Every structure is written in structure tokens, then in C-alpha cells.
Amino acid sequence: MVARQVRPFILLFSLLRVLSELPLAVLEGHKARVVRVCFHPTGNYVVSASFDGTWRLWDVNTSAELLLQSGHSKEVFAVACQVDGSLVASGCVISICCASES
């Protein structure tokens, strides 16, 4: 058995280019495993949750990290956007939910 390090990044692929193996974007910045990813309702942003205790907001078109939100004392396991996109909720292993304006 070979042990390998998990690289903390997100790959974005286009469903319109199904046969392409090349991602549209590589989103890098998390320091530990990324466990949840969701799209903002506009489709222009991606929100990610990580074991590094942070969640991040990314611009899909530029691959830029727009927001780094820390404050959880443990790994962030969940992230979701409100239907109108005005809030992002995140949750960590100790079951505390933080809501932030996006």
C-alpha cells in the first residue's frame, strides 16, 4: 500500500466539454483537505469548506479567492448558500453554525 498526501485544491470542469480532461480552473489556498463545495445561486462563485478550519469564497470566472473566513475552532464540514445568495452558513465538528453575509 502506498500512502499519498491529499492536496487541498478544487478542480472545476465544464459539463459542456465532457470529453476534456483539463479543468477550467484550479482553486488553491486551503491548507488541509477540502470536504464540501457548493455553488452560489448566481453561478459566479464557489464556496468551499475545509479541515483547515476555514471556508472560502471563490470567483468562478477568475479563480480568485474573494473571501477567507476563519473562526471555527475545528474542521469545517459543511457549507451552504441561502437561496437568494445573501448568506453563507458553515458548520464544524462541534456543531456550531456560523452565518455570514456573502
C-alpha positions as CSV (number, residue, x, y, z in Angstrom):
1,M,0.0,0.0,0.0
2,V,1.3,3.4,-0.9
3,A,0.4,6.4,1.3
4,R,-0.1,9.7,-0.5
5,Q,-0.7,13.2,0.7
6,V,-4.0,14.7,-0.1
7,R,-3.6,18.0,-1.9
8,P,-6.1,20.6,-0.8
9,F,-7.4,22.1,-4.0
10,I,-10.6,22.3,-6.1
11,L,-10.9,21.4,-9.8
12,L,-13.7,23.0,-11.8
13,F,-14.8,21.2,-15.0
14,S,-17.3,22.2,-17.7
15,L,-20.2,19.9,-18.4
16,L,-20.3,21.3,-21.9
17,R,-16.8,19.8,-22.5
18,V,-17.4,16.4,-21.1
19,L,-14.6,14.7,-23.0
20,S,-12.0,17.2,-21.8
21,E,-9.8,16.0,-19.0
22,L,-8.5,19.5,-18.4
23,P,-10.1,21.5,-15.6
24,L,-11.4,25.0,-16.3
25,A,-9.8,26.2,-13.1
26,V,-7.8,25.0,-10.1
27,L,-8.7,26.8,-6.9
28,E,-5.8,26.6,-4.4
29,G,-5.5,28.1,-1.0
30,H,-6.8,25.7,1.7
31,K,-4.1,24.3,4.0
32,A,-6.0,20.9,4.5
33,R,-8.5,18.7,2.8
34,V,-11.5,20.3,1.1
35,V,-14.6,18.5,2.2
36,R,-17.6,20.5,0.8
37,V,-18.1,22.7,-2.2
38,C,-21.3,24.4,-3.3
39,F,-22.1,27.0,-6.0
40,H,-23.5,30.4,-5.1
41,P,-27.0,30.8,-6.5
42,T,-25.7,33.2,-9.2
43,G,-23.4,30.5,-10.5
44,N,-20.5,33.1,-10.4
45,Y,-19.0,31.9,-7.1
46,V,-18.0,28.7,-5.4
47,V,-17.9,28.3,-1.6
48,S,-15.6,25.6,-0.1
49,A,-15.2,24.1,3.4
50,S,-12.0,22.6,4.7
51,F,-10.4,20.7,7.5
52,D,-8.1,23.7,7.9
53,G,-11.0,25.4,9.9
54,T,-11.9,27.9,7.2
55,W,-14.4,28.4,4.4
56,R,-13.6,30.4,1.3
57,L,-15.5,32.2,-1.4
58,W,-14.0,31.9,-5.0
59,D,-14.8,33.7,-8.2
60,V,-15.5,31.0,-10.9
61,N,-14.5,33.3,-13.8
62,T,-11.1,34.5,-12.5
63,S,-10.3,31.6,-10.0
64,A,-9.6,34.4,-7.4
65,E,-10.1,33.8,-3.7
66,L,-12.5,36.6,-2.7
67,L,-13.0,35.8,1.0
68,L,-11.2,33.7,3.6
69,Q,-13.5,33.2,6.6
70,S,-11.9,31.7,9.7
71,G,-13.3,31.5,13.2
72,H,-14.2,27.8,13.6
73,S,-12.1,26.1,16.3
74,K,-12.3,22.7,14.5
75,E,-12.6,21.4,10.9
76,V,-15.4,22.9,8.8
77,F,-17.6,20.0,7.5
78,A,-20.5,21.9,5.9
79,V,-21.2,25.0,3.9
80,A,-24.3,26.2,2.1
81,C,-25.7,29.3,0.4
82,Q,-29.0,30.8,1.1
83,V,-31.4,30.7,-1.9
84,D,-31.0,34.4,-2.6
85,G,-27.2,34.2,-2.1
86,S,-27.2,36.8,0.7
87,L,-25.9,34.4,3.4
88,V,-23.5,31.6,3.7
89,A,-23.8,29.1,6.6
90,S,-20.9,26.9,7.7
91,G,-20.7,24.2,10.3
92,C,-17.8,22.5,12.1
93,V,-17.4,19.3,14.1
94,I,-18.6,20.8,17.3
95,S,-22.0,21.6,15.7
96,I,-21.8,25.4,15.8
97,C,-23.1,27.1,12.7
98,C,-21.9,30.5,11.6
99,A,-23.8,32.6,9.1
100,S,-22.0,35.3,7.1
101,E,-23.2,37.8,4.6
102,S,-21.8,37.0,1.1
